[in-house]
Amino acid sequence: MSAQPARPAPSGARAARKRQDIVRAARALFLREGFGVGMDAIAAEAGVSKVTVYNHFGSKEALFTAVVAGALDEPLADETEAAATLARLAAAGAEDLRAAFVAAGRAWVRAVRENDEGRALRALVATELHRFPELGRAWRAHGPAGHHPAVADTLRTLADRGRLDVPDLEVAVLQLYSLLVFPQMVFEQYGTELTDDLAERLLTDGVEMFLRRYAPGYAP
């Protein structure tokens, strides 16, 4: 599973479109065939040369990471209810910070629970890590903020505006996921789901815990 020599990734609008085509093709093939799918097949599916794929990503591990990184954030990155609530959260003032976090959390949890392809991608990562340990190394090197850019950007914006005090962004991102979303995934791995009532209680209590830690002067 060799990588091409490191070089700057192509840039510009045309390169961005090709990159999207490659990621879209790789996503479909990884979901259908697993991480063992060949780069030749991915290039053919994307309608580009294998050299172009390597120019953009350098290795199959990097391409797989690009495909699955942000899978949780995908419903938050387009024109959806979750994206709108995340935008409102970034602009929230002190008086409505809790309400904005709860609203964003509800939309986020709902998107995670209803996104079947996102579930398939998470299951694929868990499965392929056993067969390809190098994938785990690439995944860890990407870092939590890189996996979850939409949430990381929101927390960074709130910190810049003085609404939050976030000394370690990676820790904060993981703690927020752990409080609001990870319980859904743990149950999901066992083929079940949290009840709506329990999910709501975990979410509201999780927001309280997060704000007590990161919101200066927060008082419920």
PyMOL commands that set and color helices and strands:
alter all, ss='L'
color gray80, all
select helices_A, chain A and resi 13-33+39-46+50-57+60-68+74-76+81-90+94-114+116-131+133-142+144-147+149-160+169-180+182-189+196-214
alter helices_A, ss='H'
color red, helices_A
deselect
rebuild
show_as cartoon
